[in-house]
């Protein structure tokens, strides 16, 4: 049983939003442990990271819904490959940030 392209796009979108949310929460918690720094400084970076991943997903979703040509759909494949690689990089950054937060929290105790 194969998943159709629309389901792959939606699963990738949900996964991307989950990873982005975990990264944002990790940055918020990590910045709250330091004196004098806050989340406001990272807000623009967070929005920028979201837009970088959301544009290819939006392109692939738009192409899948409105483009009725029968072709190789290389644009859809490249957009999905970029978003999957981007999700992997964001996941690694999220794990590092949460690891630093847990490490600093345990040192304080």
N, C-alpha and C positions, 0 to 999 in steps of 0.2 A: 504494500500500500504506500503510495507516494503522497507527500503533502503538496498541495498546490502552492503556487508562488505567493498568493495573497496570505495564506496562513504562515508561511515562512517570514514574510515581511512583518506581520503582526506580532509573532513571537519574538523576532529580533527587536522590534520597537519596545515591547514590554521589558525585555532583558536590558536593553540600553537604558530605559528610564529607571529601572531598579538599580543598576550599577551607578548611574549618575546620582541618584538620590543617596545611595550609601556613601559615595565619595563626598557629596555635599555635607552630609551629617558628620562624617569623619573629620572633615576640615573644620566644621563648626565646633566639634568637641575638642579637637586638638588645639584650635586657637583660643578656646576658652580656658585652657590650662595655663597659658602663658600670660604674664602680666603686661598690659598695655596694648595687646594686639587683639583684634576682633575679626568677626566674620565679614564685616563690611568691605574689608580690603580684598577678600577673596570672592565677593559676590559677582563682580564683573567677569572674573576668570571662570566662575561656575557657569554663568550664562553663555559665555563664549564657547566653553567645552560642549555645552548642550547644543548650541547652534551648529557647531562643526559636525556633530553626529546626526542631528535631526535633518539637515538639508539633504544628504544622500538618501535617507529613509523616505523623506517626502517626495523626492524625485522618483524613487522606485515605486512608491505607492501610486503616484500620479500616472506614471507610465503604465502600470499594471491595470489601473481602472479605465483610463481614457484612451490609450493607444491600442487600436485594434488591428495593427499590422501584424502579419506573421513573419517574423524575422528571427535572427539569432538572439536578440535581446541581450547583447553584450553590455549595454549600459546598465541594465538591471543586475547582471552578474557582478560587474565591477563595483556598483554601488553597495551591494550586499557584502562583497568581499572587504571593501573598505570599512564598512560599519562593523563587521565581525572582528577585523583586526583592531579597530579603534576600541571596541568593547573589551578586547583582551588587554590592551594597554591600560585602559581605565580600570579594569579589574585589578591589575598588578599594582597600580598606584593606590587604589582603595585598600588593598591588603597591606601595603606598606604604611599608609596613614593610620589605619586601625591598629596595626601592630605597634607603631610608635605611641599611639594613645594608650593602649593597654600597658605597654612597658613603663611609660611615665606615670600612669596611675598606680601601678604596683610599686614603683620606687618611692612614691610619696607615703605609702602606708607603712 
